[in-house]
């Protein structure tokens, strides 16, 4: 991976930063956030402005360009990747390290007095705007909205915004009709005494209307906003997708409906002016509910006295708790996904020793096996197929320049997943196709102990996920090892593979309490820079637990793994496991055998079934 | 404990809330916070205004009185106590429970439109003022400072503010001279580019000048403020204490000193006007550093553009990391404290079966034994001496109305500590003088497992204490049990028994990372309402740990118990312990034997020594 040469681009950007055609007054710094106008984590090519200007294309990062400097903030997952992708014009700001300045502190330290700092108001979330604006103002600078996106002005071959056909999901997938979701939303609105709710996140629009799209790779969403009133529904969406009879039927666009369920379809670009009109027509005490992560532009459309901002919207919270139809769909998706991975690992076991399988070939093969499964739609994220030292790059994605050949001498880490019409998967397995060293087994076993500690944890109802993060690290900590990422994220149901409001991380304290029906990942790891990476990830469902004393009826929770792919026993140093941990592995493998074995049998995949049976032999007690 | 009758007092308060002699405009609500003007947790009798108006005298709580209502917010430690101490005029607001409104929300729900809410600006911290003021303003109300404290106007027999003699501490206790502390503080000020630092917390003033007092029971502090400039030192303190030759010598008040170390002594009451004068004389870019918990009155003395507020002051952070002299002092204090408790428990074992020992007698006896130890000053908090159901009242303090007789049929919980000139102690032991039930042993053992999980935890340098909280709960959670308080708090060195900025709690995310030299408590518990309470508390020192891989030189930390008092083995169900946990108990007891045994021997306390030897017999492996 050679870095992108950005000298000329930065020169152009610095010119438009002073060009009165685009800015009212020259800006001395310009911020290029990661997101799109919906604060999406995964974005469409036309929104990859930060990658365009810097070369760094990881999923998280913020670029700031001043007249003299260009700096990039990103987190521990991307330190290596960003360093590889950016040229000498850029300074890497390693977030989470003690000496790394915040964006605000850095700006204050480099800007001349009384500077203007520009940003696209549609791209920056309102909460970030507020924090940044306050810090800059107190140091004598100004954060200013620049209407025209300055990157777009220099991005001559910027791709078009996608506008792909929609998929409608019936009750067998969603469990609840869009009408009932609107009714539930309006009842939450009534509880909080708000008259309007603005849906800005793409996965929230998709979930609310039981529609899916493919405008953003890996995320089955489509570009749209919605504004829900107590008696009106407005959907802001472009293209002829609303001409599709299936969509019209699904949304009952041509039916005679009670007016409060009649959907008004409006152009995507009209959201700001429509919202401003809503804002102008409010009478006192009529509040408008927005996410505090909604864009500064939309938030400003409602004057401050009328805004009701929350970190998580009622849709975000409702979406996180999967109903029976969604849970069953997720189970089915994970069984199919396991079938594909049994096929893959069986194939790799035979092919790797020949020295012909590269990381890219392995990733493609994984996609091929997945695509053979029913209701497969696409991958749920770019496959991390990494061997040896590449495994230590936490969010690595193989490209021709880095592509390494799998061998019997190196650890192979595969973090991959898919979108099926019935669910979303995300699984990491770490395999060795030769003989792992004692040290590799030791590290793997600590990671496994952490994985089990979370998966088997029992905790009272109302516990927030971040309180479980240290359980995943304890075995590593005991030996002086750790990993620089969180332990788990929420997972959507045929939706985004990363979703809020729950998760398991030492970093997140704003997470909502875990409750039965939520789905998160459990993925501790260990990374030895320049040498290997280990991660063991299952997607797990929060379920009620049986305990002896049941917290005086407060109730207990635990996790049930939805992922059912063998954990390579060859990598385990059984001496380091407690009896309880050994039993957990054996019971888990027993379940893989029964559930995935039956499906392999049904699909007539006998060789993969034999592989599964061999890989799930119980661990013997040692000594 | 019968409730305080407050009908008449509330009537008087409601009158002064409208009396133009005290308020510019009538206030429709008046807030009575817990703290004093220094935001102390423990306060002098003259500052116990909330207890005076409500009857509830726990350490944490905020009262709000409106024309119609009187409400008290407090946390889980005090739900039972507050309910017992307050009469029917008061509504108890149980903080931490889901349905309990915040003070702001409650005020908004009960106040008539356009209300004024009054508060003493010296008593309310600036951060709380800001939050409260903003919430009230957005609902059309106003938070207003009421100069004269309204409780004081109706409190006819309010005691005088104490003004006791000071104790000077030499280098053998403090390790660092006050001059060197001033130098270090000024260097932190220079780093942050501030010209002035205002010391508002009483323990910070005491620590900075290596002085102690006894103005507040249990806390060796004295009423004072300090304002440190880059070239000046102002100490605001009342009374003739500055006439004491030892104090004058210690502070070098009569020596010819470089001007920047010359202490100007000023009256306590002149802090506001002096600070206003400092504020008025600032040139641009001259900032004044205050804690964000400093009072609204003092914070407002400096105009906003000149304020530099932080949650933890540099003194708070420096004070938390104990140097070698302080650590050695804390060790000595804990050995003496253990001697006293060995005496006590030996005595209780003989006396309890006679049926003549009450909770109060036991508490007094504990104080008697402690007072026999060298350099004993006073207790470090009100002794929690509680048996049977009283043990479930987390911050119980025996009074004649509740005083229960210890018996061989009930669990006894003693949470107590002392101030010695060389250190502060805080220890909880839970004992049974007869035969505990299987359930009591089971619960005790889970609590012990949690205590050990924290005490033996190994974690990377830079870890915040709250990440360790769940370790203390895991064994309880597995069986559906939990406790409604944090796991640990910082402990001062011959200073406040509760101090920041570190701790171990699921509630605190603003804690500073743990580092070697910090001292915290480790005190999980379990409480069965109406039946018994269990808590096992040691004070522990953060020390570097040896690990196999040492986090790639990031370094590891763990804890060393300073408390060396046997944990009653009779209460342990050895079957529930892992081998590692059993070894921990045996090694801990071995250390108690060696260290405390030698001191008991030296002090000629042979009977207590025999008790110690018996109580520290190693746990045998079961089965």
Interface residues (C-beta under 8 A of the other chain):
Chain A: X98 X138 X305 X457 X458 X459 X460 X462 X467 X468 X469 X470 X471 X473 X474 X477 X478 X479 X480 X481 X482 X506 X509 X547 X548 X549 X550 X551 X554 X556 X578
Chain B: X98 X138 X305 X457 X458 X459 X460 X462 X467 X468 X469 X470 X471 X474 X477 X478 X479 X480 X481 X482 X506 X509 X547 X548 X549 X550 X551 X554 X556 X578
